[in-house]
Amino acid sequence: MKFLAACTLVPILCFAFQDIGSEYGGMSWLTYDYVAWPMMIAPVLMLVLFFRNRELIRNPRLGANFSQTIKLVAVMYLVWNIIGAIGYSWLAVIPLLCCLTILVADRQLKKQARS
């Protein structure tokens, strides 16, 4: 869960630092690249985390809220990477696919665990 929290919070903190630093601090070197790359790298790391911890999804008693948390974060990054794919770079398609993989695979793992 700590790794998932890091994947969630680091890009958000980069976004806040870029917004505050460029607007109020006069730091013109803080471009949107400073925000875009962590937002595109985090879903790829989350996908690795998801596949390494598949048993937490199959057995909810082991990882109480892991499935819900990773799905919520994946949807958040899905929205941001759709915006990034349209406005920033076509490379945002890769994390977009990672987010969709997490959402679909979570549902499939839960179906397999029920049967």
ZAMIDREN-179335 format. One record per residue: residue number from 1; residue in three letters; x, y, z of N, C-alpha, C in turn. Coordinates in Angstrom, 2 decimals. Layout:
<pts>
+-----+---------+---------+---------+---------+---------+---------+---------+---------+---------+---------+
! num ! residuo !     n_X !     n_Y !     n_Z !    ca_X !    ca_Y !    ca_Z !     c_X !     c_Y !     c_Z !
+-----+---------+---------+---------+---------+---------+---------+---------+---------+---------+---------+
! NUM !     Ala !       X !       Y !       Z !       X !       Y !       Z !       X !       Y !       Z !
...
+-----+---------+---------+---------+---------+---------+---------+---------+---------+---------+---------+
</pts>
This chain:
<pts>
+-----+---------+---------+---------+---------+---------+---------+---------+---------+---------+---------+
! num ! residuo !     n_X !     n_Y !     n_Z !    ca_X !    ca_Y !    ca_Z !     c_X !     c_Y !     c_Z !
+-----+---------+---------+---------+---------+---------+---------+---------+---------+---------+---------+
!   1 !     Met !    0.82 !   -1.20 !    0.00 !    0.00 !    0.00 !    0.00 !    0.87 !    1.27 !    0.00 !
!   2 !     Lys !    2.06 !    1.18 !    0.58 !    2.94 !    2.34 !    0.60 !    3.41 !    2.71 !   -0.80 !
!   3 !     Phe !    3.68 !    1.69 !   -1.61 !    4.11 !    1.93 !   -2.98 !    2.98 !    2.55 !   -3.80 !
!   4 !     Leu !    1.76 !    2.08 !   -3.56 !    0.60 !    2.64 !   -4.24 !    0.38 !    4.09 !   -3.82 !
!   5 !     Ala !    0.58 !    4.39 !   -2.55 !    0.45 !    5.76 !   -2.08 !    1.51 !    6.66 !   -2.72 !
!   6 !     Ala !    2.71 !    6.14 !   -2.87 !    3.76 !    6.93 !   -3.52 !    3.43 !    7.18 !   -4.99 !
!   7 !     Cys !    2.92 !    6.16 !   -5.68 !    2.53 !    6.33 !   -7.08 !    1.39 !    7.32 !   -7.24 !
!   8 !     Thr !    0.59 !    7.46 !   -6.21 !   -0.54 !    8.38 !   -6.26 !   -0.13 !    9.80 !   -5.92 !
!   9 !     Leu !    0.64 !    9.95 !   -4.86 !    0.92 !   11.28 !   -4.33 !    2.04 !   12.03 !   -5.03 !
!  10 !     Val !    3.05 !   11.34 !   -5.51 !    4.19 !   12.04 !   -6.12 !    3.77 !   12.86 !   -7.34 !
!  11 !     Pro !    3.02 !   12.32 !   -8.30 !    2.60 !   13.18 !   -9.42 !    1.69 !   14.33 !   -9.01 !
!  12 !     Ile !    0.85 !   14.11 !   -8.01 !   -0.03 !   15.18 !   -7.55 !    0.79 !   16.29 !   -6.89 !
!  13 !     Leu !    1.79 !   15.91 !   -6.11 !    2.66 !   16.91 !   -5.48 !    3.49 !   17.64 !   -6.52 !
!  14 !     Cys !    3.93 !   16.94 !   -7.55 !    4.66 !   17.61 !   -8.65 !    3.76 !   18.63 !   -9.34 !
!  15 !     Phe !    2.51 !   18.28 !   -9.54 !    1.56 !   19.20 !  -10.15 !    1.36 !   20.44 !   -9.29 !
!  16 !     Ala !    1.20 !   20.24 !   -7.98 !    1.00 !   21.38 !   -7.08 !    2.25 !   22.25 !   -7.04 !
!  17 !     Phe !    3.42 !   21.63 !   -6.98 !    4.66 !   22.39 !   -6.93 !    4.87 !   23.17 !   -8.22 !
!  18 !     Gln !    4.54 !   22.58 !   -9.34 !    4.70 !   23.27 !  -10.63 !    3.75 !   24.44 !  -10.71 !
!  19 !     Asp !    2.53 !   24.27 !  -10.28 !    1.54 !   25.34 !  -10.36 !    1.91 !   26.50 !   -9.45 !
!  20 !     Ile !    2.24 !   26.20 !   -8.22 !    2.59 !   27.25 !   -7.26 !    3.93 !   27.90 !   -7.63 !
!  21 !     Gly !    4.91 !   27.08 !   -7.99 !    6.24 !   27.61 !   -8.29 !    6.30 !   28.47 !   -9.52 !
!  22 !     Ser !    5.56 !   28.09 !  -10.56 !    5.62 !   28.88 !  -11.79 !    4.76 !   30.14 !  -11.69 !
!  23 !     Glu !    3.68 !   30.09 !  -10.92 !    2.80 !   31.25 !  -10.84 !    3.27 !   32.27 !   -9.82 !
!  24 !     Tyr !    3.62 !   31.81 !   -8.64 !    3.94 !   32.74 !   -7.55 !    5.44 !   32.86 !   -7.28 !
!  25 !     Gly !    6.19 !   31.84 !   -7.57 !    7.60 !   31.86 !   -7.25 !    8.48 !   32.41 !   -8.35 !
!  26 !     Gly !    7.94 !   32.64 !   -9.51 !    8.72 !   33.16 !  -10.61 !    9.67 !   32.13 !  -11.20 !
!  27 !     Met !    9.38 !   30.86 !  -10.99 !   10.25 !   29.80 !  -11.50 !    9.76 !   29.41 !  -12.89 !
!  28 !     Ser !   10.25 !   30.07 !  -13.89 !    9.79 !   29.82 !  -15.25 !   10.34 !   28.51 !  -15.81 !
!  29 !     Trp !   11.32 !   27.91 !  -15.15 !   11.87 !   26.65 !  -15.62 !   10.97 !   25.47 !  -15.30 !
!  30 !     Leu !    9.94 !   25.68 !  -14.45 !    9.00 !   24.61 !  -14.15 !    7.95 !   24.54 !  -15.26 !
!  31 !     Thr !    8.17 !   23.66 !  -16.19 !    7.25 !   23.54 !  -17.31 !    6.25 !   22.42 !  -17.03 !
!  32 !     Tyr !    5.37 !   22.20 !  -17.98 !    4.40 !   21.12 !  -17.82 !    5.04 !   19.75 !  -17.96 !
!  33 !     Asp !    6.26 !   19.68 !  -18.51 !    6.96 !   18.41 !  -18.55 !    7.22 !   17.88 !  -17.14 !
!  34 !     Tyr !    7.41 !   18.79 !  -16.22 !    7.65 !   18.44 !  -14.83 !    6.46 !   17.70 !  -14.24 !
!  35 !     Val !    5.28 !   17.96 !  -14.76 !    4.06 !   17.31 !  -14.29 !    3.69 !   16.12 !  -15.17 !
!  36 !     Ala !    3.86 !   16.26 !  -16.45 !    3.37 !   15.25 !  -17.39 !    4.09 !   13.92 !  -17.25 !
!  37 !     Trp !    5.39 !   13.94 !  -17.11 !    6.11 !   12.68 !  -17.05 !    5.81 !   11.86 !  -15.80 !
!  38 !     Pro !    5.74 !   12.44 !  -14.60 !    5.32 !   11.62 !  -13.46 !    3.89 !   11.09 !  -13.61 !
!  39 !     Met !    3.01 !   11.87 !  -14.25 !    1.64 !   11.39 !  -14.46 !    1.59 !   10.25 !  -15.48 !
!  40 !     Met !    2.59 !   10.17 !  -16.35 !    2.62 !    9.07 !  -17.32 !    3.40 !    7.87 !  -16.80 !
!  41 !     Ile !    4.32 !    8.07 !  -15.89 !    5.11 !    6.96 !  -15.36 !    4.37 !    6.23 !  -14.25 !
!  42 !     Ala !    3.59 !    6.94 !  -13.45 !    2.89 !    6.33 !  -12.32 !    1.96 !    5.19 !  -12.71 !
!  43 !     Pro !    1.14 !    5.28 !  -13.77 !    0.28 !    4.14 !  -14.12 !    1.06 !    2.89 !  -14.54 !
!  44 !     Val !    2.21 !    3.08 !  -15.15 !    3.03 !    1.93 !  -15.53 !    3.55 !    1.22 !  -14.26 !
!  45 !     Leu !    3.99 !    2.01 !  -13.28 !    4.44 !    1.42 !  -12.02 !    3.28 !    0.78 !  -11.27 !
!  46 !     Met !    2.11 !    1.38 !  -11.37 !    0.93 !    0.78 !  -10.72 !    0.55 !   -0.55 !  -11.37 !
!  47 !     Leu !    0.74 !   -0.66 !  -12.67 !    0.44 !   -1.93 !  -13.34 !    1.38 !   -3.02 !  -12.86 !
!  48 !     Val !    2.65 !   -2.69 !  -12.68 !    3.61 !   -3.65 !  -12.13 !    3.19 !   -4.05 !  -10.72 !
!  49 !     Leu !    2.80 !   -3.08 !   -9.91 !    2.34 !   -3.35 !   -8.55 !    1.09 !   -4.22 !   -8.57 !
!  50 !     Phe !    0.20 !   -3.96 !   -9.48 !   -1.04 !   -4.73 !   -9.59 !   -0.76 !   -6.20 !   -9.89 !
!  51 !     Phe !    0.12 !   -6.45 !  -10.85 !    0.39 !   -7.84 !  -11.21 !    1.23 !   -8.57 !  -10.16 !
!  52 !     Arg !    2.03 !   -7.83 !   -9.41 !    2.80 !   -8.47 !   -8.34 !    1.92 !   -8.82 !   -7.15 !
!  53 !     Asn !    0.79 !   -8.14 !   -6.97 !   -0.09 !   -8.36 !   -5.83 !   -1.47 !   -8.84 !   -6.24 !
!  54 !     Arg !   -1.52 !   -9.75 !   -7.19 !   -2.81 !  -10.29 !   -7.65 !   -3.55 !  -11.03 !   -6.55 !
!  55 !     Glu !   -2.82 !  -11.64 !   -5.63 !   -3.48 !  -12.41 !   -4.58 !   -4.28 !  -11.52 !   -3.63 !
!  56 !     Leu !   -3.94 !  -10.24 !   -3.55 !   -4.71 !   -9.32 !   -2.71 !   -6.09 !   -9.05 !   -3.31 !
!  57 !     Ile !   -6.21 !   -9.20 !   -4.61 !   -7.50 !   -8.99 !   -5.26 !   -8.34 !  -10.26 !   -5.16 !
!  58 !     Arg !   -7.67 !  -11.39 !   -5.29 !   -8.40 !  -12.65 !   -5.20 !   -8.90 !  -12.92 !   -3.78 !
!  59 !     Asn !   -8.13 !  -12.51 !   -2.78 !   -8.49 !  -12.73 !   -1.39 !   -8.60 !  -11.38 !   -0.68 !
!  60 !     Pro !   -9.80 !  -10.80 !   -0.60 !   -9.93 !   -9.46 !   -0.05 !   -9.61 !   -9.35 !    1.44 !
!  61 !     Arg !   -9.56 !  -10.48 !    2.14 !   -9.20 !  -10.41 !    3.56 !   -7.73 !  -10.06 !    3.76 !
!  62 !     Leu !   -6.89 !  -10.42 !    2.80 !   -5.47 !  -10.08 !    2.91 !   -5.22 !   -8.60 !    2.64 !
!  63 !     Gly !   -5.77 !   -8.11 !    1.58 !   -5.61 !   -6.69 !    1.23 !   -6.96 !   -6.03 !    1.25 !
!  64 !     Ala !   -7.32 !   -5.46 !    2.37 !   -8.69 !   -5.00 !    2.62 !   -9.21 !   -4.07 !    1.52 !
!  65 !     Asn !   -8.52 !   -3.01 !    1.23 !   -9.03 !   -2.04 !    0.28 !   -8.11 !   -1.86 !   -0.93 !
!  66 !     Phe !   -7.24 !   -2.81 !   -1.17 !   -6.28 !   -2.68 !   -2.27 !   -6.99 !   -2.56 !   -3.61 !
!  67 !     Ser !   -7.97 !   -3.40 !   -3.84 !   -8.68 !   -3.41 !   -5.13 !   -9.41 !   -2.09 !   -5.36 !
!  68 !     Gln !  -10.13 !   -1.62 !   -4.37 !  -10.87 !   -0.37 !   -4.52 !   -9.93 !    0.81 !   -4.71 !
!  69 !     Thr !   -8.83 !    0.82 !   -3.96 !   -7.90 !    1.93 !   -4.03 !   -7.22 !    1.99 !   -5.38 !
!  70 !     Ile !   -6.75 !    0.86 !   -5.87 !   -6.03 !    0.87 !   -7.15 !   -6.98 !    1.19 !   -8.31 !
!  71 !     Lys !   -8.24 !    0.77 !   -8.21 !   -9.20 !    1.13 !   -9.26 !   -9.50 !    2.62 !   -9.24 !
!  72 !     Leu !   -9.65 !    3.19 !   -8.06 !   -9.92 !    4.63 !   -7.96 !   -8.76 !    5.44 !   -8.52 !
!  73 !     Val !   -7.55 !    5.07 !   -8.18 !   -6.38 !    5.79 !   -8.68 !   -6.23 !    5.58 !  -10.20 !
!  74 !     Ala !   -6.53 !    4.37 !  -10.68 !   -6.45 !    4.11 !  -12.12 !   -7.44 !    4.96 !  -12.89 !
!  75 !     Val !   -8.63 !    5.15 !  -12.36 !   -9.62 !    6.00 !  -13.04 !   -9.14 !    7.45 !  -13.04 !
!  76 !     Met !   -8.54 !    7.89 !  -11.92 !   -8.03 !    9.25 !  -11.86 !   -6.95 !    9.47 !  -12.92 !
!  77 !     Tyr !   -6.02 !    8.52 !  -13.03 !   -4.96 !    8.66 !  -14.03 !   -5.48 !    8.44 !  -15.44 !
!  78 !     Leu !   -6.55 !    7.68 !  -15.58 !   -7.16 !    7.50 !  -16.89 !   -7.64 !    8.85 !  -17.43 !
!  79 !     Val !   -8.31 !    9.61 !  -16.59 !   -8.81 !   10.92 !  -17.00 !   -7.66 !   11.86 !  -17.34 !
!  80 !     Trp !   -6.63 !   11.92 !  -16.47 !   -5.51 !   12.82 !  -16.71 !   -4.72 !   12.42 !  -17.95 !
!  81 !     Asn !   -4.61 !   11.13 !  -18.21 !   -3.84 !   10.70 !  -19.38 !   -4.64 !   10.83 !  -20.67 !
!  82 !     Ile !   -5.96 !   10.83 !  -20.59 !   -6.75 !   11.17 !  -21.78 !   -6.48 !   12.62 !  -22.16 !
!  83 !     Ile !   -6.49 !   13.49 !  -21.16 !   -6.18 !   14.90 !  -21.40 !   -4.75 !   15.04 !  -21.92 !
!  84 !     Gly !   -3.83 !   14.28 !  -21.34 !   -2.44 !   14.33 !  -21.77 !   -2.24 !   13.81 !  -23.18 !
!  85 !     Ala !   -2.99 !   12.78 !  -23.56 !   -2.87 !   12.24 !  -24.92 !   -3.40 !   13.22 !  -25.95 !
!  86 !     Ile !   -4.41 !   13.97 !  -25.58 !   -4.97 !   14.95 !  -26.51 !   -4.11 !   16.20 !  -26.58 !
!  87 !     Gly !   -3.69 !   16.70 !  -25.42 !   -3.03 !   17.99 !  -25.41 !   -1.52 !   17.98 !  -25.30 !
!  88 !     Tyr !   -0.92 !   16.90 !  -24.84 !    0.52 !   16.93 !  -24.60 !    1.30 !   16.04 !  -25.57 !
!  89 !     Ser !    1.08 !   14.74 !  -25.50 !    1.87 !   13.83 !  -26.32 !    1.11 !   12.54 !  -26.55 !
!  90 !     Trp !    1.36 !   11.94 !  -27.68 !    0.74 !   10.66 !  -27.98 !    1.31 !    9.55 !  -27.11 !
!  91 !     Leu !    2.43 !    9.79 !  -26.42 !    3.00 !    8.79 !  -25.52 !    2.11 !    8.52 !  -24.32 !
!  92 !     Ala !    1.15 !    9.39 !  -24.06 !    0.22 !    9.17 !  -22.95 !   -0.72 !    8.02 !  -23.23 !
!  93 !     Val !   -0.68 !    7.46 !  -24.43 !   -1.51 !    6.30 !  -24.75 !   -1.02 !    5.08 !  -23.96 !
!  94 !     Ile !    0.28 !    4.98 !  -23.71 !    0.82 !    3.83 !  -22.98 !    0.28 !    3.78 !  -21.55 !
!  95 !     Pro !    0.36 !    4.86 !  -20.76 !   -0.25 !    4.78 !  -19.43 !   -1.77 !    4.69 !  -19.47 !
!  96 !     Leu !   -2.37 !    5.20 !  -20.52 !   -3.80 !    5.05 !  -20.70 !   -4.17 !    3.57 !  -20.81 !
!  97 !     Leu !   -3.41 !    2.83 !  -21.58 !   -3.63 !    1.39 !  -21.71 !   -3.33 !    0.66 !  -20.41 !
!  98 !     Cys !   -2.35 !    1.13 !  -19.65 !   -2.05 !    0.54 !  -18.34 !   -3.23 !    0.70 !  -17.40 !
!  99 !     Cys !   -3.84 !    1.87 !  -17.39 !   -5.00 !    2.10 !  -16.53 !   -6.18 !    1.21 !  -16.94 !
! 100 !     Leu !   -6.41 !    1.11 !  -18.23 !   -7.49 !    0.24 !  -18.70 !   -7.22 !   -1.22 !  -18.37 !
! 101 !     Thr !   -5.96 !   -1.65 !  -18.44 !   -5.59 !   -3.01 !  -18.09 !   -5.87 !   -3.29 !  -16.62 !
! 102 !     Ile !   -5.55 !   -2.34 !  -15.76 !   -5.83 !   -2.51 !  -14.33 !   -7.32 !   -2.66 !  -14.08 !
! 103 !     Leu !   -8.12 !   -1.83 !  -14.73 !   -9.57 !   -1.88 !  -14.51 !  -10.18 !   -3.18 !  -15.02 !
! 104 !     Val !   -9.76 !   -3.64 !  -16.17 !  -10.31 !   -4.87 !  -16.74 !   -9.79 !   -6.10 !  -15.99 !
! 105 !     Ala !   -8.51 !   -6.13 !  -15.69 !   -7.93 !   -7.29 !  -15.01 !   -8.47 !   -7.44 !  -13.59 !
! 106 !     Asp !   -8.77 !   -6.33 !  -12.93 !   -9.34 !   -6.40 !  -11.59 !  -10.69 !   -7.11 !  -11.63 !
! 107 !     Arg !  -11.49 !   -6.74 !  -12.59 !  -12.81 !   -7.38 !  -12.73 !  -12.67 !   -8.87 !  -13.05 !
! 108 !     Gln !  -11.72 !   -9.22 !  -13.92 !  -11.52 !  -10.62 !  -14.28 !  -11.01 !  -11.44 !  -13.09 !
! 109 !     Leu !  -10.10 !  -10.88 !  -12.31 !   -9.59 !  -11.59 !  -11.14 !  -10.68 !  -11.81 !  -10.10 !
! 110 !     Lys !  -11.56 !  -10.86 !   -9.94 !  -12.68 !  -11.03 !   -9.00 !  -13.65 !  -12.10 !   -9.48 !
! 111 !     Lys !  -13.88 !  -12.16 !  -10.80 !  -14.76 !  -13.21 !  -11.34 !  -14.14 !  -14.58 !  -11.14 !
! 112 !     Gln !  -12.85 !  -14.70 !  -11.35 !  -12.17 !  -15.97 !  -11.16 !  -12.19 !  -16.39 !   -9.69 !
! 113 !     Ala !  -12.07 !  -15.44 !   -8.78 !  -12.06 !  -15.76 !   -7.36 !  -13.43 !  -16.24 !   -6.87 !
! 114 !     Arg !  -14.50 !  -15.73 !   -7.48 !  -15.85 !  -16.14 !   -7.07 !  -16.15 !  -17.57 !   -7.50 !
! 115 !     Ser !  -15.62 !  -17.97 !   -8.65 !  -15.95 !  -19.32 !   -9.13 !  -15.01 !  -20.37 !   -8.65 !
+-----+---------+---------+---------+---------+---------+---------+---------+---------+---------+---------+
</pts>
